[in-house]
Amino acid sequence: MSQKSSVDRAEMAAAAQRVEEAAQDLRKIQADLGQEQAQLSGRWIGEAGSAFTKVFNEFNGELSKVLEVLSQLHEKLVQVKINYEGSEQQQTEAVNRVAGLLNG
């Protein structure tokens, strides 16, 4: 049984936009947390402060990885839309050439 596929280019663009907006939100949160941590680390002295800083830095590193993946996902969604539109244009031109030959 064959599967039918449909592509909504507007939805492709919207998905890319949602991914970008999520990444922007996370970058803002990351920056805000970084500022808070910097202020806190100046006042929180001792082993507990050092332990917190270590865990925060690990968290921040992992969040940076998530942001990188979101960036790659956004780029791929944009590229898929561009590729799809190019392919669709080529197919339309090919069909029009065949139609011209049949009618011409």
Contacts in CASP RR format, 6 or more apart in sequence:
PFRMAT RR
TARGET T0000
AUTHOR 0000-0000-0000
METHOD contacts of the structure
MODEL  1
MSQKSSVDRAEMAAAAQRVEEAAQDLRKIQADLGQEQAQLSGRWIGEAGS
AFTKVFNEFNGELSKVLEVLSQLHEKLVQVKINYEGSEQQQTEAVNRVAG
LLNG
7 84 0 8 1.000
9 81 0 8 1.000
9 84 0 8 1.000
9 85 0 8 1.000
12 77 0 8 1.000
12 80 0 8 1.000
12 81 0 8 1.000
12 84 0 8 1.000
13 81 0 8 1.000
15 77 0 8 1.000
16 74 0 8 1.000
16 77 0 8 1.000
16 78 0 8 1.000
16 81 0 8 1.000
19 70 0 8 1.000
19 73 0 8 1.000
19 74 0 8 1.000
19 77 0 8 1.000
20 70 0 8 1.000
20 74 0 8 1.000
22 70 0 8 1.000
23 67 0 8 1.000
23 70 0 8 1.000
23 71 0 8 1.000
23 74 0 8 1.000
26 63 0 8 1.000
26 66 0 8 1.000
26 67 0 8 1.000
26 70 0 8 1.000
27 67 0 8 1.000
30 60 0 8 1.000
30 63 0 8 1.000
30 64 0 8 1.000
30 67 0 8 1.000
33 56 0 8 1.000
33 60 0 8 1.000
34 56 0 8 1.000
34 60 0 8 1.000
37 53 0 8 1.000
37 56 0 8 1.000
37 60 0 8 1.000
40 52 0 8 1.000
41 49 0 8 1.000
41 52 0 8 1.000
41 53 0 8 1.000
44 52 0 8 1.000
END
